[in-house]
Amino acid sequence: MKRMKLKEIPKKKKKKKKKRKRGNNTAAGNMKRRER
């Protein structure tokens, strides 16, 4: 019974983990990404 109630009321949505950019956030890195 309790579980059904929890399913009806979505309390916390799971946060999607963002992929970390590994130090590739420079102009040169962005250009390389565009080429692909």
C-alpha positions as CSV (number, residue, x, y, z in Angstrom):
1,M,0.0,0.0,0.0
2,K,2.7,2.5,1.0
3,R,4.7,1.8,-2.2
4,M,1.7,2.5,-4.4
5,K,1.3,5.9,-2.7
6,L,5.0,6.8,-3.4
7,K,4.6,5.9,-7.1
8,E,1.5,8.1,-7.4
9,I,3.2,11.1,-6.0
10,P,6.6,11.6,-7.8
11,K,8.6,13.4,-5.1
12,K,12.2,13.5,-6.3
13,K,13.1,13.0,-10.0
14,K,16.4,11.3,-10.5
15,K,19.0,13.9,-11.6
16,K,20.8,12.9,-14.8
17,K,24.5,13.1,-14.3
18,K,26.1,15.6,-16.6
19,K,29.2,14.4,-18.4
20,R,32.1,16.5,-17.3
21,K,34.2,18.1,-20.0
22,R,37.7,17.2,-19.2
23,G,39.5,20.5,-19.6
24,N,38.4,20.7,-23.3
25,N,36.5,23.8,-22.8
26,T,38.8,26.1,-24.8
27,A,38.3,27.7,-28.2
28,A,40.6,25.1,-29.8
29,G,38.7,22.3,-28.1
30,N,35.4,23.7,-29.3
31,M,36.6,23.9,-32.9
32,K,37.7,20.3,-32.8
33,R,34.3,19.3,-31.6
34,R,32.6,21.2,-34.4
35,E,34.7,19.4,-37.1
36,R,33.3,16.1,-36.0
